[in-house]
Amino acid sequence: MAMTNLRALRTSIAAPLAAAMLVASLPLGAARAELVTTDEVIGRADIAAERARVAAFLARDDVRDQLIVMGVSPDEAEGRIGAMSDAEVLEIAQKIDNLPAGQASSGTLVIVLLLVIILVLLL
């Protein structure tokens, strides 16, 4: 009788163990991971900062006035900044950096024109 109980116990343990081993041996999708360089992480943070700078530039009253004169809604222009590519954002941020001090009105006009052209292309 003890031997019968032992066989029953082995069978009850062996069946779930065999099923678990079968499931564990099934091929699963391979996990993929890539290294991220420090430059890539910093670059992403830089792009976010540049987007914020372009948005702050659009929030200026003189820029908003120029957009309205050109027939572009300032709120729509602000919404389009998120749709701009990283290269476009960097180009506009660089143009903002190159504005000469004290001549913001003519430089602002150039930047606003550039923004309007890019925004129209995104439509």
N, C-alpha and C positions, 0 to 999 in steps of 0.2 A: 504494500500500500504506500509506503514512503517513496518507493521508486516511481510509482505512478504520479504522485504529486510532484516529484522532481522533474519528470518529463513534461508535465503540464506547465510547470513554472518556466522551464526552458523554452517551450514553444511560445508562451505568452510574451517572453522577453525577446526572443529571436525574431518574430514577425515584425514588431514595430522597429526594431533595430535595423533589419534588412530594408524596410521601407525608408527609414531615415537615410541610410547609406545610398540608396537609389536616388533619392531626391538631391542629396548633396553632390552626387556625381553628374547631375544633369548640367549641360553647358549653359552658362549664363552669359549675358552681354559683358564684354570687357569694359572695365572702368577706364576712363581716359583722364589723365591729368597732365597739365603742362606747367612748366615753371613760368612764373611771371617775374620779369626783371624789375628792378627798382625804377629804372627809367620809365617803364610803362605805367607803373603806379603813379609816379610823379606827374607824368604826362596827362593822365586822366584827371588828376587834381588840378593841373594847370588849365585844362580845357574848361572845367567847371568854374574856375576863377575868372577866366576870360569871358565866358558866357555872362557871368554876373556883372563884369565890367561893361560889357556891351549893353546889358539891360539897364544898368545905372546911367549910361550915356543916353539911352532912349528916354529915360525918365526926366532928363533935364528939360526945363521949360522952353529954351530956345530951340532945342531939337524937336520937341513936340510941335511947336509953332511951325517949323519948316515942313514937317511931315503933313500937317494940316494944309499948308499952302500948296503942297504937291498933290493933295487929294488922297493921302494915305491915312487911314485911321491909326492913331498911336497905339490903341489897345490891340489892334490886329497885328501891328508891327512887333509889339512885345510878345504876342503869342507865337509869331513866326520864328523868333530867335531859337526856340527849342527845336524847330524843324531844320535849322541850318546845319550844314556839315561842320565838322571840326575845323577843316581847312578854311571855310568861309568865316567862321567865328575868329580864328586866328588872324586872318587877313584884315578883318575890320578892326580887331583889337590893335593890330600893328599900325593901322592908319590913325587910330585914336592916339596912340603913343607919339606919332610923328607930327601931330598938330603943333604948330608953333605957338609959343606962349604969347598971349595978347592979341592973337588973330583968330580967335576961336570962331568968330562968325563966318569967315570965308572957309576955314577948315571944316567947320561944322556942316556947311553946305555941301562940301565934297563928300564927307562921310554919309550924310543923309542921302545924297544922290546914289552913292554906292549901295546903301541899305535898300533904297527903293528898287534899284535894279535887281538886286538879289531876291527881294521879296516878290517882285513881279515874276521872276523866273520860277519861284517856288509854287506859284499859283497854278 
